[in-house]
């Protein structure tokens, strides 16, 4: 049947771009007219996007069950809204390559099969002028598709539209009930219909609504069956079977039309699910992340790009972030199924939210330090840096209250992630009645590096301390030997603190992948301003 070209699109009045014909003319064979557009679903790619108004914070979204999730994972990464009045860059940028589309092809076929292979209330009606007998009126109220074979199919990107799935040489068998009337005479029974050499082409448009939710719409559908076998059963079937050669053309046209109608209904149901999809996720009592779609999808012949906002915001208040994402250029790679770039904007908005919410603070007691740590939280140990401390408070435990006095800053470079930490530490003496008496206040700043790693579905890494500085801000126990304290802290962190952190970081944390999706041969690389993950995918229901 040859390749299925995408014909020039025509913009209807509802704003959705649809294609008038998806199957080549050679497959018409008198099978019926090209399908017209379905009712409008969702928003057109030309609609504008604005921030969500409900402020709702989701945990997870389950769109479809079973094998269809793998297909929709690829599709969701292709969807984006149009924001013609802004030049904002996404915090997270993803690319689905042609190899991912080909892998997801079988899930698309299963989805198409699930839409069609079931019982349908169709209420097909028609009439035929039978020679010598008069006008025969017939009704087919219900059909049941119980066999559907689709072994020859292709899936392609449709530039600037979405994804096209084409099935060639499919076979379908269905049973149906029928009712007929010839003058005053009425009859009813069943029929069996077998169609071979069936071709179906579906063009799925991808976009987003004004709140950044993914949206889909019917951008075109053609169904052409050329080899049709019809057999009536029960009633006066012998008479109707004589008329089968005369009825087949009309029945073929109506059946081709009805196949697209059922597909369009399935797309509409999917859109109903997508418009209720929450595009933000609360992570903890302090922060949530905005994953709304941002910018138009860039769908080309070999890949489709999409941008997610990727901005953290506060649960109890949305503060204006001082950061803006910078444009990211993804490499032209054809082999990995999926490329995801996470910019330093995401990490910096997270740090901003936690800092503004007051979450970056910790109280340290003596029991929390490693036993071999050279610095103990008591007046005897700390007295070596503050001689008057032991004199005023002999042999008393101490507490250290740590907090970020400025927002941490993170930058991504090809060699490592670089972080600048700006902290304050206030030491307290714990009296016998549990009263805490302030002893001294320090500013402690550090420069750290991190090298993330990825293995399977887990993201881990290691950290290193590059520099540390300690400055005395205030003391209630006389002057401090700051340089000696700084050297001791460096020694303790290098010898115990960093190895302790790396021991917990190396195993990593699970990445938030949809159920059944496994990353195959993932690779992580650092670039100026962003971290790039490239991977193949495997789906197991």
Secondary structure, 3 states (H helix, E strand, C coil): CCCCCCCCEEECCCCCEEECCCCCHHHCCCCCCCCCCCCCCCCCCCCECCCCCCCCCECCCCCCCCCHHHHHHHHHCCCCCECCCCCCCCCEEEEEEHHHHHHCHHHHHHHHHHHHCCEEEEEEEEEEEECCCEEEEEEEEEEEEEEEECCEEEEEEECCCEEEEEEEEEEEEEEEEEEEEECCEEEEEEEEEEEEEEEEEEEEEEEECCCCCEEEEEEEEEEEEEEEEEEEECCCHHHHHHHHHHHHHHHHHHHHHHHHHHHHHHHHHHHHHHCCCCCEEECCCCEEEECCECCCCEECCCEEEEEECCEEEECCCCCCCCCCCCCCCCCCCCCCCEEEEEEHHHHHHHHHHHHHCCCCEEEECHHHCCCCCCCCCEHHHHCCCCHHHHHHCCCCEEEEEEEECCCCEEEECCCCEEEEEEEEEEEEEECCCCCEEEEEEEEEEEEEEEEEEEECCEEEEEEEEEEEEEEEEEECCCCCCHHHHHHHHHHHHHHHHHHHHHHHHCCCEECCCCCCEEEEEEEEEEECCEEEEEEEEEECC
